[in-house]
Amino acid sequence: MDKTTYLNHYYFITVVSFIMIFLPANAYFSVDAYRNPKSAF
């Protein structure tokens, strides 16, 4: 059971990491964008 849970989380982290390659997360959801909204695109 532990091995199945580990593989499930590994799959989730891999998919999320792959999606974040293409999203401009640094422009909208970063600490810099929160502190200075004009710098966000």
C-alpha positions in Angstrom: 0.0 0.0 0.0 2.8 2.4 0.8 4.4 1.8 -2.6 1.2 2.6 -4.4 0.8 5.9 -2.5 4.3 6.9 -3.3 3.9 6.2 -7.0 0.7 8.1 -7.1 2.3 11.2 -5.6 5.3 10.9 -7.9 3.0 10.8 -10.9 1.1 13.9 -9.6 4.4 15.9 -9.0 5.6 14.9 -12.5 2.4 16.1 -14.2 2.3 19.4 -12.2 6.0 20.1 -12.9 5.5 19.5 -16.7 2.5 21.8 -16.8 4.4 24.5 -14.9 7.0 24.6 -17.6 4.5 26.2 -20.0 2.7 28.5 -17.6 3.9 31.9 -16.6 3.6 31.3 -12.9 6.4 33.7 -12.2 4.4 36.6 -13.6 1.2 36.1 -11.6 1.7 33.9 -8.5 5.1 35.0 -7.3 6.0 37.0 -4.3 7.4 39.8 -6.5 4.1 40.1 -8.3 2.3 40.3 -4.9 4.6 43.0 -3.6 4.6 45.0 -6.8 1.5 44.4 -8.9 2.7 46.6 -11.7 5.5 44.2 -12.5 3.0 41.4 -13.2 2.1 41.0 -16.9 
